Amino acid sequence: MRPTTTTRPSTTTTPGFCDNGGTWVNGHCVCSPGYTGDTCRYGESSIETKAETNVSVSVELRVTNQEFSEDLQNKSSETYKSFVHSFTQQMDIVYRNIEGYQGIEILSLSKGSIVVDHAIIVALLVTADTVEKISNVTQNVKEEIVQAASQQQNCTENSTFCFNASEVTVTQTSFEFNATAAVRPISTGTRTIGARAGSAK
């Protein structure tokens, strides 16, 4: 009588394939955050989208230590380009502490001595206190202008731009969201730090 032999099925140890950075562990895929499914091929619907709101604040400011010239009305002239470059550099320093500050855009130059109408661009992440932050932007701008004006020196020279804080007008013109967000709009308004700069034109 021949002995009976028993054949056992072999166990496969070859790892499976996981999508989107998943790892094969103990016979199944362990998915990276934000993915699900047997092979991690599906994105979870709960992935958070960061929404942002862009705030534009208009500021009218009179440079008191320089005189207006007709070249400043020509955006192609070297005089205009040089003024915009120097003014932007100086105001970047003035506004840099404003949360979300992105830069400025020169809207127009006019007489009296030189009245600079410019927009300050601010970007804020949408959070629970975004509405409050938006409402505080114009106040923050005003405070930075007042502080900068109090520290001005050498206003008889043309190397820096001097201005009187009491003649600056700050207006919150608009804000918009680049993603859907449950934030209630606030009304726009104007805050004048003393007399309007345009009165000097």
C-alpha positions in Angstrom: 0.0 0.0 0.0 1.4 3.3 -1.1 1.6 6.3 1.3 -0.9 9.1 0.6 0.6 12.5 -0.2 -1.3 15.7 0.5 -0.7 18.8 -1.7 -1.3 22.2 -0.1 -2.2 25.3 -2.2 0.6 27.8 -2.4 0.2 31.3 -0.8 0.8 34.3 -3.1 3.1 36.9 -1.5 3.1 39.3 -4.5 2.1 42.8 -3.4 -0.9 44.4 -5.0 -0.9 47.8 -6.8 -2.2 50.9 -5.1 -3.0 54.2 -6.8 -2.3 57.8 -5.7 0.6 57.0 -3.4 -1.2 54.2 -1.5 0.8 51.4 0.2 0.2 47.7 0.1 0.0 46.4 3.7 -1.1 42.9 4.8 -3.1 42.1 1.7 -4.8 45.5 1.1 -4.1 49.1 0.2 -3.5 51.7 2.9 -4.5 55.0 1.1 -2.9 58.4 1.3 -5.0 61.2 2.9 -7.7 62.3 0.6 -8.1 59.0 -1.3 -10.3 55.9 -0.8 -11.3 52.6 -2.5 -9.7 49.1 -2.8 -6.8 50.5 -4.8 -7.1 54.2 -3.6 -8.3 55.3 -7.0 -11.1 57.5 -5.7 -10.7 61.0 -4.2 -12.7 61.7 -1.1 -15.4 64.3 -1.4 -14.3 65.8 1.9 -11.0 67.2 0.5 -11.0 70.9 1.7 -10.8 73.7 -0.9 -9.2 76.8 0.4 -11.2 79.8 -0.7 -9.7 83.3 -0.8 -11.1 86.8 -1.0 -9.4 89.6 -2.8 -9.9 93.1 -1.3 -9.2 96.3 -3.3 -8.8 99.5 -1.3 -8.5 102.8 -3.1 -6.2 105.5 -1.7 -5.8 109.1 -2.9 -2.6 110.6 -1.6 -0.9 113.9 -2.4 2.9 113.9 -2.7 3.8 117.3 -1.2 7.5 117.6 -2.1 7.3 117.1 -5.9 5.7 119.1 -8.7 3.4 117.7 -11.3 4.7 117.7 -14.9 2.8 116.9 -18.1 5.0 113.9 -18.7 3.2 112.2 -15.7 0.1 112.0 -17.8 1.8 109.9 -20.4 2.2 106.3 -19.2 4.8 105.6 -21.9 7.1 108.4 -20.7 10.3 107.7 -18.7 9.2 110.3 -16.2 5.9 108.4 -15.5 7.6 105.0 -15.3 10.3 106.3 -13.0 7.8 107.9 -10.7 5.6 104.8 -10.5 8.6 102.6 -9.8 9.9 104.8 -7.0 6.4 105.4 -5.5 5.6 101.7 -5.6 8.9 100.8 -3.8 8.2 103.3 -1.0 4.6 102.4 -0.5 5.4 98.6 -0.4 7.4 99.5 2.7 4.5 101.5 4.2 1.8 98.8 3.5 3.9 95.7 4.1 2.5 95.0 7.6 -1.1 94.9 6.3 -2.3 91.2 6.5 -2.5 89.7 3.0 -0.8 92.7 1.3 -0.1 91.8 -2.4 1.0 95.2 -3.9 -0.4 98.4 -5.3 -1.7 99.5 -8.7 -1.4 103.1 -9.8 -4.8 104.3 -11.2 -4.0 107.9 -12.1 -1.6 110.9 -11.4 -2.9 114.4 -11.3 -2.0 118.0 -10.3 -1.7 119.2 -6.8 1.3 118.8 -6.2 1.2 115.2 -7.4 -2.0 113.4 -6.4 -1.6 109.7 -6.7 -4.8 107.6 -6.9 -3.8 104.0 -6.3 -5.4 100.7 -5.3 -4.0 98.4 -2.6 -4.6 94.7 -3.3 -5.1 92.4 -0.3 -5.7 88.7 -0.3 -7.3 86.9 2.7 -8.1 83.2 3.3 -11.7 82.7 3.9 -12.2 81.8 7.6 -14.8 82.3 10.3 -13.5 85.8 10.9 -13.0 86.9 7.3 -15.9 89.4 7.4 -14.3 91.1 10.4 -10.9 91.2 8.7 -12.4 92.7 5.5 -14.1 95.4 7.5 -10.8 96.3 9.3 -8.7 96.6 6.1 -9.4 100.3 5.5 -8.6 101.1 9.1 -5.4 99.2 8.9 -4.4 101.1 5.8 -5.2 104.4 7.5 -3.1 103.5 10.5 -0.1 102.5 8.4 -0.3 105.8 6.5 -0.5 107.9 9.7 2.5 106.0 11.1 4.6 106.5 7.9 3.7 110.2 7.7 4.9 110.7 11.3 8.3 109.2 10.5 9.0 111.3 7.3 12.4 113.0 7.0 14.2 115.1 4.3 11.0 116.2 2.7 12.9 119.0 0.9 14.6 116.3 -1.3 13.1 114.5 -4.2 14.6 111.1 -3.3 11.6 110.2 -1.1 7.9 111.0 -1.4 6.4 113.0 1.5 2.7 113.3 2.2 0.3 114.7 4.8 -1.8 112.0 6.5 -4.7 114.5 7.1 -5.1 114.9 3.3 -5.3 111.2 2.5 -8.6 109.5 1.4 -9.1 105.8 1.9 -12.0 104.0 0.2 -12.8 100.3 0.3 -14.1 99.8 -3.2 -14.7 96.1 -3.7 -13.9 92.6 -2.7 -14.6 89.2 -4.3 -14.2 85.5 -3.6 -12.3 83.1 -5.9 -14.3 80.1 -4.5 -17.7 79.6 -3.1 -17.8 80.6 0.5 -20.5 81.4 3.0 -19.4 84.9 3.9 -21.9 87.8 4.1 -20.9 90.8 2.0 -20.5 94.1 3.8 -21.4 97.5 2.5 -18.6 99.6 1.0 -17.7 103.0 2.5 -15.3 105.8 2.5 -13.0 106.9 5.3 -11.3 110.3 5.0 -8.3 111.2 7.1 -9.1 114.9 7.2 -9.7 116.9 4.0 -9.9 115.2 0.7 -6.6 115.2 -1.3 -8.4 116.3 -4.4 -9.1 119.7 -2.9 -5.5 120.6 -3.5 -5.8 120.1 -7.2 
